């Protein structure tokens, strides 16, 4: 005899759209993955093949103080109104290849933004990572996953608006120091293809953001 579980309730259909949820708090969390492609940079909801752009990197030298080295926006457009409420967790692979040792340091700033249908940008919150990557021996790679915890309170998004997560890498490398800074953003978690690796093979190249939404049931 077959089992009849009855019709799917609206709550069950809503829950199916989230990776995990807290029913007591009325929040559902979607995990987005940073994806950099020739057509643009996106936040995708599944670990799809994105492109062969596994990392973004830049050689840095002659910088006596911290300056912006890498600046990448990752966007997702909402087809329905959404409300983000809670702490967004953003995990970012970052690393440094030491080309010439010296006073080499770097950190990340992660920004949460709302982009209107006309393209205007509004900052909602940001967080600087606590851990700095400092330079080591010549020919070595220093890398890790940085976690930014960013509280958001009742951020309303209209249909057609975008959530934008901006990743900024700030670094310094006074002469004669020289380094290659890098950020990973590959949903498939492939290794950094650079010969002088910015992200070590032991560190994931997945950039992900856990975004809590108000569940509309």
DACOR-V853652 format. One line per field, one symbol per residue. phi: phi as a letter, one per 40 degrees, with the letter a starting at -180 (. if undefined). A space follows every 10 residues. Layout:
phi->???
This chain:
phi->.ccbcgcccd ccccdccbca abcccgbbbb cbbcbbbcci bbbbcbcccb icccbbaacb agbcbcacbb abbbbbcccb dbbcahccbb bbcbabbcca ciccaaabbb bbbbbcccgc bbcbaaaccc cccbcbcdgb bbaaccbbbb cbbfccbcdg cbcbbbbbbb abacdccaab cabcabdcfc cdccccccbc ccbcbccbbc bcbcccb
